[in-house]
Amino acid sequence: MKAPPFAYARARHLSDVFELLDRHGDGAKLLAGGQSLMPALNMRLSAPQVLIDISRLHEHAYIKVENGHVHIGALTTHAQISDSAEIRKYLPLLADAAQHIAHPAIRNSGTFGGSLAMADPAAEWPACCVTLDAQIGLASKAGRRRVAARDFFEGLYATAMKPNEVLTDVVIPIPGADYRHAFLELARRRGDYAIVGVAALAKVSGSALNELRLTYLGINEKPLVATKTSQVFVFKGFSEEALEEAQNVLASELDPSADLYSAAATKLHLAQVLTARAMKQLFA
């Protein structure tokens, strides 16, 4: 299929984007890497009046470490995150997750901010940002604000971003040296959309884990944090008994949605399998 007709505008400055968004409102779409938007256009799932190309706003492609936080510009590509020594050192969860994103050609073009703004429930970055307590930067002509990642994702392809706002950057606190992480994902083929995945982060104290966060992707309409399941491991540690209890609790916390390839029961089973693998990795 071919994309529906639309007008095209290339922004030279962020102020250009604000003017176009104010003028066209919901009829405008932002084009960054295009790896999510272009297929949606070709399949007629999106029909904007005007496409605003922001790919030349190179000042919004960066990775900086400042005051105990990692700052990532919205136009930073998946490949730049994957290849970054700073990301590998300070946010290894992102480095591991990047390897699961599609294929090299897509990682070279797709952007961090574009993935977050798209809010695909099977995408890796939303779940990672929720797990890492990220703050998402939004800007408009009226000013700037930050939204916690856990509040940013509202539903299927739905976010807290207003029609006249642009996602500009993400700020992530650096976990301490006593934190461990795990990122696991199952897909039909390497590079396919995830059937289910989990991003895990925990603080290690001796043989116990504290502040455990388990966030699942591909399960429902947005990243799902399994708080009750996490608490089982925090209070009981890791054992076959604790794992069985946690998997039962997980079944009550998750409400998987079936898709074209996987039934809800299959997704739940795979989530339980990944939970066991993630916990073994954290407790190793």
N, C-alpha and C positions, 0 to 999 in steps of 0.2 A: 504494500500500500504506500501511497504518497502522503506527505504532510498536507494539511489544509493550508490555504493561502494566509499569509500574515505579513505585516510590515516588519522591517528590520532596522534597528538602530544600534550603533556601536558607541558605547560610553567611553569618554576620555578621562572623566573624573567622576568621583562618587556623587558630586552635585548633579551631574547629568542624569545619573540613575534616579536620584530623588525626584527631579523634575518630570521624568518620563513616567515614573510610578504614580506621582500625583495626578498626572494628566490622564493616564489610562486605567489606573486602579486594578481591578481583578482581570482586566483584559490584557495585562502585561505579564510576561514570563521572563525570568532572568536566565541567560545562557552563560555558563561558566565552562566546564569541561564538555558538557553535552552528552555524557555517557548514559544518563538516565532520561534526560529530556528528549533527545532526538528519537529514541525508540518510541516514546510516548506520543510524539508528534506523528511519526510514520504510521502508528497503529490507530491514529485518530482518538487516542485517549486524552489528548490535550489539544485545544484549539485556540491559542491566544490571538489577540488582535495584533499585538506587536511583540517581537522578540528583542530583548535588550541584551546585547552582547557585552559582558563585563570581563571577558577573558584577557583584555589588555591592561587591566588595572593591576599591574605587576607588583605594586607596593603592598598588595594584600596577599602575597605569597611569601611566607616567612615562617621560621621556627626560631623562637628566642627563649632563653632561660633567664628569668629575672625574679629576684626576691622569693625564691622557693616555689615558683610557678613556671609552667611551660606555656608560652603564648604561641598559638598556631593561627596564621592568617587563613581566611576562608578559601583563598584560591591556591593554597598549598595542595599539590597533587598527592594521591595515594603513594606514588613511587617515592616522592621526596620524604614522606613520613617513614616509609619502609627503609630507606637508605640513610636516614639521619642518625648520626652517632649520638646526638643529644637525646633523641627519642628512645633509642636502644638503652641508653644509660639511665634516663630518668623516668620514662614511661614505657617499659618493655611490653606491657599489655598491648599497647598500640602497635608496636613493632611486630609482635606475633600475629595480631589480628590482620595486619596489612597483607600478610602472605596468603590469606584466604580470599582476598578481594579479586574476583574475576581472573583476568589474564594480564600479562605485562602491558599490552597495548592499551588496555583500559586503565590500568593503574598509572600509566604515563600521562593520561589526559584527564581522567576523572578527578574531581577536587573534594577536599575534606568538607568544606562548607556546602557544596552542592549535595553531597550525600546526606548531610544532616538536615538540610532544608527540604529534601525530597521525603525524608522520614519513611523510607521503605522498611517495613517490619522485619525483612530478612537481611537488612544491611548490618554490617559489623560496627561501624562507627557510633551509631546511636546507643547501642548496648554498652559499648566501651565508655562513652562519655557519661552515661548514667552511673556506671560502676565507679568511675573515677571522680565523681562529684564535680564535673566540669561546669563552667559558667559560659553561656553562649551570648556573644555580643551582637546586638541588633542596633541598627542606625536608621534614621529617617531625617527628613528636613526639620522635624520638631526636636530632634536630639538623639541621645544614645541611652541604651539601657542594657542590663544583663539579666538573663533568665537562667535559673538552674536547669541543668539537663533533665533532671527528673520531672520538671514542670513543663519543659519545652515540647515534648512529644505528647500529643493529645489524642491521637487515633490514627486510623489508616491514612497515610499521606497527609496528616493534619498536624500542624504545629501551632505554637503560641505567637508565631510571627504574623504581624499585621500586613495587609496588602501593600502598604506604602513603606515597608521596612526591608532592609537588606541585612543578611547575616554577614558580619564583617570579620569576626574572629572568635576563637575559643580559648579560654584560660583554664588551665588544669593544675591543681595543687600537686606538688611532687610527693608521692608517698615516701615514708621514711625507709631507711635501710632494712628495717625489720618487717617489711611487707613482702608477701609473695603473691604471685598472680598465676592465672591459667586462662588460656583462651582455646576453646575446642569447638569444632563445628563439623556437622555431617551434611554432605551434599551428594547428589546422585553421581556427579562427576566433579573432579577438581575444577574449580572456577565457576560452577553452577551456583545459583541462588541456594542459600542454606535451607535445608529442611528444618533444622533446629541447631542452635548454637548456645554457648554459655560463656560469659565473661565473669571471671572470679577474681576477687582480691581479698586478702586477709592479713592481719597483723599477727606475727608469730611471737609467742611468749613461752619460751621453753618448749614443751611438747603440746601446747594448747594454741588454738587460734582465737583471736578476738577481732571484732569489727569485720566479720565476714560478710561479703556482699556477693550475691549470686544473681546475675541478670541474664535473662534468656531472650534470644532473638529467634524469629521465625515461628513463634508460638501463637501470637495473637496480633492485634492491630498496632501494638507499640511495644517497646522493650518492657519486660516484666521482671520486677524485682521480687524474688522469693524470700521474704523476710523470715517467715516462720521456719522454712526449711533450713535457712542459715543458722537459726538459733539452736536447732537440734545438734549441729556439729560444735557450736560454741560451748554448749553446756555438757555435751557427752563425749566430745572428741570424735575420733574416727575408729569405728569398729564395724563388724558385720551387723551387729544389733542396731547401732546408731544409723548406719546406712539404710537398713531396711525401714526404720522409723522415718528417716528423712525422705525416702522415696514415697512412702505413704502420705506424708505431709505435702510433698510436692504435688501429688495427684489432686489434693484438695485446693492447692494454690493456683495451679495452672488450669486454664480453660482453653485448650488448643483448638484452633480453627482448621478444619480440613482444607486441603487445596486440591489441585488437579492430580497430584501425584501421591499424596500421603493422607491417610485417614487421621482423624483426631487421636485415636488410640495409638497409632503408630508414632505420632509426634510425641505423645506423652511418654511412651516407652523409651524413645531415643533420648528424650530429655533426662530421664532417670539414668540411662546408661552414661550420658555425658557428665551428669552430676557425680557419679561414682568415680569416673576417670579424673575429673577436675579435683575432687577431694583427695584422691591418692597422690596427685601431683603436688597439691598444697601441703599435705602432711609428710611428703617424702623427706 
